[in-house]
Amino acid sequence: MTEQELRRIADRVADALAQHGVFVEDDKIDELVATLHAFVLAAERGVPQMRG
């Protein structure tokens, strides 16, 4: 997934959250992109099991 695709998704997520009263400031979109990127990688590779 490209950076541009992730940014478009982040913008849509921010819009959806705003409809529910949760606002993502413009200067936090990069952090949302990074979070989405990590989520996509985890979904592709799987999340390692935590040992307790």
N, CA, C and O atoms as a Tripos MOL2 file, in Angstrom:
@<TRIPOS>MOLECULE
protein
  208   207    52     0     0
PROTEIN
NO_CHARGES

@<TRIPOS>ATOM
      1 N           0.8600   -1.1640    0.0000 N.3       1 MET1
      2 CA          0.0000    0.0000    0.0000 C.3       1 MET1
      3 C           0.9100    1.2310    0.0000 C.2       1 MET1
      4 O           1.8840    1.2960    0.7500 O.2       1 MET1
      5 N           0.5840    2.1840   -0.8340 N.am      2 THR2
      6 CA          1.4270    3.3740   -0.9500 C.3       2 THR2
      7 C           1.0970    4.3980    0.1340 C.2       2 THR2
      8 O           0.0410    4.3500    0.7660 O.2       2 THR2
      9 N           2.0280    5.3180    0.3270 N.am      3 GLU3
     10 CA          1.8240    6.4110    1.2880 C.3       3 GLU3
     11 C           0.5830    7.2220    0.9080 C.2       3 GLU3
     12 O          -0.1920    7.6280    1.7730 O.2       3 GLU3
     13 N           0.4060    7.4490   -0.3840 N.am      4 GLN4
     14 CA         -0.7470    8.2320   -0.8480 C.3       4 GLN4
     15 C          -2.0620    7.5080   -0.5250 C.2       4 GLN4
     16 O          -3.0320    8.1390   -0.1060 O.2       4 GLN4
     17 N          -2.0880    6.1950   -0.7180 N.am      5 GLU5
     18 CA         -3.2920    5.4260   -0.3900 C.3       5 GLU5
     19 C          -3.5800    5.4690    1.1090 C.2       5 GLU5
     20 O          -4.7270    5.6350    1.5250 O.2       5 GLU5
     21 N          -2.5300    5.3180    1.9130 N.am      6 LEU6
     22 CA         -2.7060    5.3830    3.3620 C.3       6 LEU6
     23 C          -3.2080    6.7550    3.7980 C.2       6 LEU6
     24 O          -4.0420    6.8540    4.6980 O.2       6 LEU6
     25 N          -2.7120    7.8000    3.1720 N.am      7 ARG7
     26 CA         -3.1420    9.1600    3.5160 C.3       7 ARG7
     27 C          -4.6210    9.3580    3.1710 C.2       7 ARG7
     28 O          -5.3630    9.9750    3.9350 O.2       7 ARG7
     29 N          -5.0450    8.8320    2.0180 N.am      8 ARG8
     30 CA         -6.4670    8.9340    1.6450 C.3       8 ARG8
     31 C          -7.3460    8.1940    2.6530 C.2       8 ARG8
     32 O          -8.4050    8.6840    3.0460 O.2       8 ARG8
     33 N          -6.8940    7.0080    3.0660 N.am      9 ILE9
     34 CA         -7.6480    6.2470    4.0590 C.3       9 ILE9
     35 C          -7.6930    7.0110    5.3790 C.2       9 ILE9
     36 O          -8.7420    7.0850    6.0190 O.2       9 ILE9
     37 N          -6.5600    7.5780    5.7890 N.am     10 ALA10
     38 CA         -6.5050    8.3450    7.0390 C.3      10 ALA10
     39 C          -7.4670    9.5250    6.9870 C.2      10 ALA10
     40 O          -8.1400    9.8210    7.9740 O.2      10 ALA10
     41 N          -7.5380   10.1960    5.8530 N.am     11 ASP11
     42 CA         -8.4800   11.3120    5.7080 C.3      11 ASP11
     43 C          -9.9210   10.8330    5.8600 C.2      11 ASP11
     44 O         -10.7400   11.5040    6.4880 O.2      11 ASP11
     45 N         -10.2250    9.6750    5.2850 N.am     12 ARG12
     46 CA        -11.5820    9.1290    5.3930 C.3      12 ARG12
     47 C         -11.8990    8.7040    6.8240 C.2      12 ARG12
     48 O         -13.0090    8.9160    7.3120 O.2      12 ARG12
     49 N         -10.9110    8.1010    7.4920 N.am     13 VAL13
     50 CA        -11.1000    7.7120    8.8940 C.3      13 VAL13
     51 C         -11.3560    8.9550    9.7390 C.2      13 VAL13
     52 O         -12.2570    8.9650   10.5780 O.2      13 VAL13
     53 N         -10.5640   10.0020    9.5170 N.am     14 ALA14
     54 CA        -10.7410   11.2490   10.2700 C.3      14 ALA14
     55 C         -12.1340   11.8280   10.0230 C.2      14 ALA14
     56 O         -12.7790   12.3080   10.9540 O.2      14 ALA14
     57 N         -12.5970   11.7860    8.7800 N.am     15 ASP15
     58 CA        -13.9440   12.2740    8.4670 C.3      15 ASP15
     59 C         -15.0130   11.4450    9.1810 C.2      15 ASP15
     60 O         -15.9720   11.9930    9.7240 O.2      15 ASP15
     61 N         -14.8390   10.1220    9.1770 N.am     16 ALA16
     62 CA        -15.8110    9.2450    9.8350 C.3      16 ALA16
     63 C         -15.8330    9.4950   11.3440 C.2      16 ALA16
     64 O         -16.9010    9.5310   11.9560 O.2      16 ALA16
     65 N         -14.6610    9.6660   11.9350 N.am     17 LEU17
     66 CA        -14.6030    9.9500   13.3690 C.3      17 LEU17
     67 C         -15.2650   11.2820   13.6910 C.2      17 LEU17
     68 O         -15.9470   11.4060   14.7080 O.2      17 LEU17
     69 N         -15.0700   12.2740   12.8360 N.am     18 ALA18
     70 CA        -15.6570   13.5970   13.0570 C.3      18 ALA18
     71 C         -17.1850   13.5260   13.0790 C.2      18 ALA18
     72 O         -17.8350   14.2840   13.7980 O.2      18 ALA18
     73 N         -17.7510   12.6170   12.2910 N.am     19 GLN19
     74 CA        -19.2050   12.4550   12.2810 C.3      19 GLN19
     75 C         -19.7250   11.9540   13.6270 C.2      19 GLN19
     76 O         -20.9140   12.0640   13.9250 O.2      19 GLN19
     77 N         -18.8170   11.4010   14.4350 N.am     20 HIS20
     78 CA        -19.1890   10.8890   15.7580 C.3      20 HIS20
     79 C         -18.6370   11.7650   16.8760 C.2      20 HIS20
     80 O         -18.5990   11.3560   18.0370 O.2      20 HIS20
     81 N         -18.2110   12.9740   16.5140 N.am     21 GLY21
     82 CA        -17.7580   13.9290   17.5200 C.3      21 GLY21
     83 C         -16.3170   13.7740   17.9640 C.2      21 GLY21
     84 O         -15.8950   14.4130   18.9280 O.2      21 GLY21
     85 N         -15.5540   12.9330   17.2730 N.am     22 VAL22
     86 CA        -14.1340   12.7390   17.5930 C.3      22 VAL22
     87 C         -13.3340   13.3740   16.4650 C.2      22 VAL22
     88 O         -13.4340   12.9620   15.3100 O.2      22 VAL22
     89 N         -12.5420   14.3770   16.8080 N.am     23 PHE23
     90 CA        -11.8610   15.1500   15.7780 C.3      23 PHE23
     91 C         -10.3630   14.8830   15.7780 C.2      23 PHE23
     92 O          -9.7140   14.9090   16.8240 O.2      23 PHE23
     93 N          -9.8210   14.6260   14.5870 N.am     24 VAL24
     94 CA         -8.3850   14.4410   14.3860 C.3      24 VAL24
     95 C          -7.8560   15.7510   13.8150 C.2      24 VAL24
     96 O          -8.2410   16.1630   12.7210 O.2      24 VAL24
     97 N          -6.9760   16.3960   14.5600 N.am     25 GLU25
     98 CA         -6.3980   17.6610   14.1010 C.3      25 GLU25
     99 C          -5.5370   17.4120   12.8650 C.2      25 GLU25
    100 O          -4.9520   16.3390   12.7120 O.2      25 GLU25
    101 N          -5.4670   18.4070   11.9880 N.am     26 ASP26
    102 CA         -4.6930   18.2730   10.7530 C.3      26 ASP26
    103 C          -3.2400   17.8980   11.0110 C.2      26 ASP26
    104 O          -2.6420   17.1540   10.2340 O.2      26 ASP26
    105 N          -2.6680   18.4110   12.1040 N.am     27 ASP27
    106 CA         -1.2630   18.1080   12.3800 C.3      27 ASP27
    107 C          -1.0710   16.7070   12.9660 C.2      27 ASP27
    108 O           0.0560   16.3190   13.2750 O.2      27 ASP27
    109 N          -2.1490   15.9490   13.1210 N.am     28 LYS28
    110 CA         -2.0570   14.5770   13.6330 C.3      28 LYS28
    111 C          -2.3410   13.5330   12.5600 C.2      28 LYS28
    112 O          -2.3230   12.3350   12.8420 O.2      28 LYS28
    113 N          -2.6020   13.9740   11.3380 N.am     29 ILE29
    114 CA         -2.8870   13.0350   10.2520 C.3      29 ILE29
    115 C          -1.6850   12.1330    9.9850 C.2      29 ILE29
    116 O          -1.8580   10.9450    9.7130 O.2      29 ILE29
    117 N          -0.4630   12.6800   10.0580 N.am     30 ASP30
    118 CA          0.7300   11.8550    9.8310 C.3      30 ASP30
    119 C           0.8020   10.7090   10.8380 C.2      30 ASP30
    120 O           1.1760    9.5920   10.4800 O.2      30 ASP30
    121 N           0.4470   10.9760   12.0870 N.am     31 GLU31
    122 CA          0.4380    9.9310   13.1020 C.3      31 GLU31
    123 C          -0.6320    8.8880   12.7970 C.2      31 GLU31
    124 O          -0.4190    7.6950   13.0160 O.2      31 GLU31
    125 N          -1.7700    9.3290   12.2970 N.am     32 LEU32
    126 CA         -2.8270    8.3940   11.9130 C.3      32 LEU32
    127 C          -2.3680    7.5370   10.7380 C.2      32 LEU32
    128 O          -2.6540    6.3400   10.7020 O.2      32 LEU32
    129 N          -1.6650    8.1260    9.7830 N.am     33 VAL33
    130 CA         -1.1130    7.3730    8.6510 C.3      33 VAL33
    131 C          -0.1470    6.3060    9.1710 C.2      33 VAL33
    132 O          -0.2010    5.1580    8.7290 O.2      33 VAL33
    133 N           0.7290    6.6710   10.0980 N.am     34 ALA34
    134 CA          1.6910    5.7170   10.6590 C.3      34 ALA34
    135 C           0.9770    4.5800   11.3860 C.2      34 ALA34
    136 O           1.3810    3.4210   11.2880 O.2      34 ALA34
    137 N          -0.0870    4.9160   12.1160 N.am     35 THR35
    138 CA         -0.8580    3.8970   12.8250 C.3      35 THR35
    139 C          -1.5280    2.9460   11.8410 C.2      35 THR35
    140 O          -1.5110    1.7320   12.0390 O.2      35 THR35
    141 N          -2.1120    3.4910   10.7880 N.am     36 LEU36
    142 CA         -2.7410    2.6510    9.7680 C.3      36 LEU36
    143 C          -1.7140    1.7620    9.0800 C.2      36 LEU36
    144 O          -1.9890    0.5970    8.7930 O.2      36 LEU36
    145 N          -0.5310    2.3120    8.8160 N.am     37 HIS37
    146 CA          0.5330    1.5290    8.1860 C.3      37 HIS37
    147 C           0.9150    0.3510    9.0790 C.2      37 HIS37
    148 O           1.0490   -0.7730    8.5970 O.2      37 HIS37
    149 N           1.0890    0.5980   10.3690 N.am     38 ALA38
    150 CA          1.4170   -0.4750   11.3130 C.3      38 ALA38
    151 C           0.2970   -1.5100   11.3660 C.2      38 ALA38
    152 O           0.5620   -2.7100   11.4410 O.2      38 ALA38
    153 N          -0.9430   -1.0540   11.3270 N.am     39 PHE39
    154 CA         -2.0870   -1.9620   11.3430 C.3      39 PHE39
    155 C          -2.0880   -2.8500   10.1010 C.2      39 PHE39
    156 O          -2.3130   -4.0560   10.2010 O.2      39 PHE39
    157 N          -1.8380   -2.2580    8.9330 N.am     40 VAL40
    158 CA         -1.8100   -3.0180    7.6810 C.3      40 VAL40
    159 C          -0.6870   -4.0530    7.7200 C.2      40 VAL40
    160 O          -0.8900   -5.2020    7.3300 O.2      40 VAL40
    161 N           0.4920   -3.6520    8.1870 N.am     41 LEU41
    162 CA          1.6100   -4.5980    8.2870 C.3      41 LEU41
    163 C           1.2720   -5.7470    9.2300 C.2      41 LEU41
    164 O           1.5650   -6.9030    8.9270 O.2      41 LEU41
    165 N           0.6630   -5.4410   10.3580 N.am     42 ALA42
    166 CA          0.2790   -6.4860   11.3080 C.3      42 ALA42
    167 C          -0.7550   -7.4240   10.6930 C.2      42 ALA42
    168 O          -0.7090   -8.6340   10.9120 O.2      42 ALA42
    169 N          -1.6740   -6.8710    9.9320 N.am     43 ALA43
    170 CA         -2.6990   -7.6930    9.2850 C.3      43 ALA43
    171 C          -2.0720   -8.6100    8.2380 C.2      43 ALA43
    172 O          -2.4980   -9.7540    8.0790 O.2      43 ALA43
    173 N          -1.0710   -8.1140    7.5300 N.am     44 GLU44
    174 CA         -0.4070   -8.9100    6.4960 C.3      44 GLU44
    175 C           0.4950   -9.9860    7.0960 C.2      44 GLU44
    176 O           0.5220  -11.1190    6.6150 O.2      44 GLU44
    177 N           1.2210   -9.6330    8.1320 N.am     45 ARG45
    178 CA          2.2440  -10.5200    8.6950 C.3      45 ARG45
    179 C           1.7670  -11.3010    9.9080 C.2      45 ARG45
    180 O           2.3490  -12.3220   10.2730 O.2      45 ARG45
    181 N           0.7190  -10.8180   10.5170 N.am     46 GLY46
    182 CA          0.2660  -11.4150   11.7640 C.3      46 GLY46
    183 C           0.9400  -10.7300   12.9410 C.2      46 GLY46
    184 O           2.0370  -10.1850   12.8210 O.2      46 GLY46
    185 N           0.2770  -10.7690   14.0530 N.am     47 VAL47
    186 CA          0.7900  -10.1400   15.2690 C.3      47 VAL47
    187 C           1.4720  -11.2270   16.0950 C.2      47 VAL47
    188 O           0.8760  -12.2770   16.3340 O.2      47 VAL47
    189 N           2.7130  -10.9950   16.5360 N.am     48 PRO48
    190 CA          3.3960  -12.0100   17.3500 C.3      48 PRO48
    191 C           2.6330  -12.2920   18.6490 C.2      48 PRO48
    192 O           2.0220  -11.3960   19.2310 O.2      48 PRO48
    193 N           2.6800  -13.5240   19.0820 N.am     49 GLN49
    194 CA          2.0310  -13.9120   20.3340 C.3      49 GLN49
    195 C           2.7910  -13.3240   21.5120 C.2      49 GLN49
    196 O           4.0210  -13.3510   21.5440 O.2      49 GLN49
    197 N           2.0540  -12.7940   22.4760 N.am     50 MET50
    198 CA          2.6810  -12.2910   23.7020 C.3      50 MET50
    199 C           2.7840  -13.4480   24.6870 C.2      50 MET50
    200 O           1.8650  -14.2570   24.8140 O.2      50 MET50
    201 N           3.8990  -13.5140   25.3710 N.am     51 ARG51
    202 CA          4.0830  -14.5580   26.3830 C.3      51 ARG51
    203 C           3.8290  -13.9760   27.7560 C.2      51 ARG51
    204 O           4.2930  -12.8760   28.0570 O.2      51 ARG51
    205 N           3.1120  -14.6820   28.5810 N.am     52 GLY52
    206 CA          2.7620  -14.1500   29.8870 C.3      52 GLY52
    207 C           3.2140  -14.9060   31.0210 C.2      52 GLY52
    208 O           2.9580  -14.5210   32.1620 O.2      52 GLY52
@<TRIPOS>BOND
     1     1     2 1
     2     2     3 1
     3     3     4 2
     4     3     5 am
     5     5     6 1
     6     6     7 1
     7     7     8 2
     8     7     9 am
     9     9    10 1
    10    10    11 1
    11    11    12 2
    12    11    13 am
    13    13    14 1
    14    14    15 1
    15    15    16 2
    16    15    17 am
    17    17    18 1
    18    18    19 1
    19    19    20 2
    20    19    21 am
    21    21    22 1
    22    22    23 1
    23    23    24 2
    24    23    25 am
    25    25    26 1
    26    26    27 1
    27    27    28 2
    28    27    29 am
    29    29    30 1
    30    30    31 1
    31    31    32 2
    32    31    33 am
    33    33    34 1
    34    34    35 1
    35    35    36 2
    36    35    37 am
    37    37    38 1
    38    38    39 1
    39    39    40 2
    40    39    41 am
    41    41    42 1
    42    42    43 1
    43    43    44 2
    44    43    45 am
    45    45    46 1
    46    46    47 1
    47    47    48 2
    48    47    49 am
    49    49    50 1
    50    50    51 1
    51    51    52 2
    52    51    53 am
    53    53    54 1
    54    54    55 1
    55    55    56 2
    56    55    57 am
    57    57    58 1
    58    58    59 1
    59    59    60 2
    60    59    61 am
    61    61    62 1
    62    62    63 1
    63    63    64 2
    64    63    65 am
    65    65    66 1
    66    66    67 1
    67    67    68 2
    68    67    69 am
    69    69    70 1
    70    70    71 1
    71    71    72 2
    72    71    73 am
    73    73    74 1
    74    74    75 1
    75    75    76 2
    76    75    77 am
    77    77    78 1
    78    78    79 1
    79    79    80 2
    80    79    81 am
    81    81    82 1
    82    82    83 1
    83    83    84 2
    84    83    85 am
    85    85    86 1
    86    86    87 1
    87    87    88 2
    88    87    89 am
    89    89    90 1
    90    90    91 1
    91    91    92 2
    92    91    93 am
    93    93    94 1
    94    94    95 1
    95    95    96 2
    96    95    97 am
    97    97    98 1
    98    98    99 1
    99    99   100 2
   100    99   101 am
   101   101   102 1
   102   102   103 1
   103   103   104 2
   104   103   105 am
   105   105   106 1
   106   106   107 1
   107   107   108 2
   108   107   109 am
   109   109   110 1
   110   110   111 1
   111   111   112 2
   112   111   113 am
   113   113   114 1
   114   114   115 1
   115   115   116 2
   116   115   117 am
   117   117   118 1
   118   118   119 1
   119   119   120 2
   120   119   121 am
   121   121   122 1
   122   122   123 1
   123   123   124 2
   124   123   125 am
   125   125   126 1
   126   126   127 1
   127   127   128 2
   128   127   129 am
   129   129   130 1
   130   130   131 1
   131   131   132 2
   132   131   133 am
   133   133   134 1
   134   134   135 1
   135   135   136 2
   136   135   137 am
   137   137   138 1
   138   138   139 1
   139   139   140 2
   140   139   141 am
   141   141   142 1
   142   142   143 1
   143   143   144 2
   144   143   145 am
   145   145   146 1
   146   146   147 1
   147   147   148 2
   148   147   149 am
   149   149   150 1
   150   150   151 1
   151   151   152 2
   152   151   153 am
   153   153   154 1
   154   154   155 1
   155   155   156 2
   156   155   157 am
   157   157   158 1
   158   158   159 1
   159   159   160 2
   160   159   161 am
   161   161   162 1
   162   162   163 1
   163   163   164 2
   164   163   165 am
   165   165   166 1
   166   166   167 1
   167   167   168 2
   168   167   169 am
   169   169   170 1
   170   170   171 1
   171   171   172 2
   172   171   173 am
   173   173   174 1
   174   174   175 1
   175   175   176 2
   176   175   177 am
   177   177   178 1
   178   178   179 1
   179   179   180 2
   180   179   181 am
   181   181   182 1
   182   182   183 1
   183   183   184 2
   184   183   185 am
   185   185   186 1
   186   186   187 1
   187   187   188 2
   188   187   189 am
   189   189   190 1
   190   190   191 1
   191   191   192 2
   192   191   193 am
   193   193   194 1
   194   194   195 1
   195   195   196 2
   196   195   197 am
   197   197   198 1
   198   198   199 1
   199   199   200 2
   200   199   201 am
   201   201   202 1
   202   202   203 1
   203   203   204 2
   204   203   205 am
   205   205   206 1
   206   206   207 1
   207   207   208 2
@<TRIPOS>SUBSTRUCTURE
     1 MET1         2 RESIDUE 1 A MET
     2 THR2         6 RESIDUE 1 A THR
     3 GLU3        10 RESIDUE 1 A GLU
     4 GLN4        14 RESIDUE 1 A GLN
     5 GLU5        18 RESIDUE 1 A GLU
     6 LEU6        22 RESIDUE 1 A LEU
     7 ARG7        26 RESIDUE 1 A ARG
     8 ARG8        30 RESIDUE 1 A ARG
     9 ILE9        34 RESIDUE 1 A ILE
    10 ALA10       38 RESIDUE 1 A ALA
    11 ASP11       42 RESIDUE 1 A ASP
    12 ARG12       46 RESIDUE 1 A ARG
    13 VAL13       50 RESIDUE 1 A VAL
    14 ALA14       54 RESIDUE 1 A ALA
    15 ASP15       58 RESIDUE 1 A ASP
    16 ALA16       62 RESIDUE 1 A ALA
    17 LEU17       66 RESIDUE 1 A LEU
    18 ALA18       70 RESIDUE 1 A ALA
    19 GLN19       74 RESIDUE 1 A GLN
    20 HIS20       78 RESIDUE 1 A HIS
    21 GLY21       82 RESIDUE 1 A GLY
    22 VAL22       86 RESIDUE 1 A VAL
    23 PHE23       90 RESIDUE 1 A PHE
    24 VAL24       94 RESIDUE 1 A VAL
    25 GLU25       98 RESIDUE 1 A GLU
    26 ASP26      102 RESIDUE 1 A ASP
    27 ASP27      106 RESIDUE 1 A ASP
    28 LYS28      110 RESIDUE 1 A LYS
    29 ILE29      114 RESIDUE 1 A ILE
    30 ASP30      118 RESIDUE 1 A ASP
    31 GLU31      122 RESIDUE 1 A GLU
    32 LEU32      126 RESIDUE 1 A LEU
    33 VAL33      130 RESIDUE 1 A VAL
    34 ALA34      134 RESIDUE 1 A ALA
    35 THR35      138 RESIDUE 1 A THR
    36 LEU36      142 RESIDUE 1 A LEU
    37 HIS37      146 RESIDUE 1 A HIS
    38 ALA38      150 RESIDUE 1 A ALA
    39 PHE39      154 RESIDUE 1 A PHE
    40 VAL40      158 RESIDUE 1 A VAL
    41 LEU41      162 RESIDUE 1 A LEU
    42 ALA42      166 RESIDUE 1 A ALA
    43 ALA43      170 RESIDUE 1 A ALA
    44 GLU44      174 RESIDUE 1 A GLU
    45 ARG45      178 RESIDUE 1 A ARG
    46 GLY46      182 RESIDUE 1 A GLY
    47 VAL47      186 RESIDUE 1 A VAL
    48 PRO48      190 RESIDUE 1 A PRO
    49 GLN49      194 RESIDUE 1 A GLN
    50 MET50      198 RESIDUE 1 A MET
    51 ARG51      202 RESIDUE 1 A ARG
    52 GLY52      206 RESIDUE 1 A GLY
